[in-house]
Amino acid sequence: MDTDPGGGTPVLTLLQAYLATTALPASGRLPPERELAEALGVSRAELRKALAALEAEGQLWRHVGKGTFLGPGPLAAIGDVAHLARGAGAGDMVRARLVLEPQLAALAARHATPAQLAAMRMAMEASRRPGLSWRGYEGQDARLHREIAAAAGNPLLLHLFDQLAAIRRVLTWDRPRPHPEGPPPGHPSFAEHDGIVAAVATGEAEAAAARMHDHIAAVHRLIAAAP
């Protein structure tokens, strides 16, 4: 998993979305680590890294023996994500993704290193583990998309991607699932991801952008069609 010091990891994105959409007790106390990791579909080790990133930013604090709490320090990042999500609609998010992510894929086709390509393939493989929950799949999906964004080699665009990814998770957090037990073996995103990464690996910038565009459009058509 990407653990750059900027804090924009996929697990951090999931955690920010959870905190922006979940009613915590008046004390601001977060659920126990085991419960929180299960809710996010991530390992406790991954969760601890995300919690540490928020703690370093002053957004939460920990008391040994009592738990982890939001505040009373500044909650700007989580508050900003929640505020932007409340002011945006699904159409705004889709249009923003279609502007940004295909261009990131094109840049990744020009700049991705072998190590970055290997990280993309690892995320794809992990997303197909039998019995993976939807939260687990979403974590690996977020990991793959961020690996592509990071491979573009532009820290400013990566920051924008991270903000948009967090807002997207807030807006889609409670959406219904056609298969509650997790993604089926033939989930269409698997083949779409394969096509994007294949174009990135062969340096086909236009193809990478087109496949990312088509993938995002297809995903949001499925979301819109869900009952």
Secondary structure, DSSP 4 states (H G I P E B T S, - for coil): ----TT---HHHHHHHHHHHHS---TT-BPPPHHHHHHHHT--HHHHHHHHHHHHHTTSEEEETTTEEEE-SS--HHHHHHHHHHHH--HHHHHHHHHHHHHHHHHHHHHH--HHHHHHHHHHHHHHT-TT--HHHHHHHHHHHHHHHHHHT--HHHHHHHHHHHHHHHHHHTT---SSTT---TT-HHHHHHHHHHHHHHTT-HHHHHHHHHHHHHHHHHHHHH--
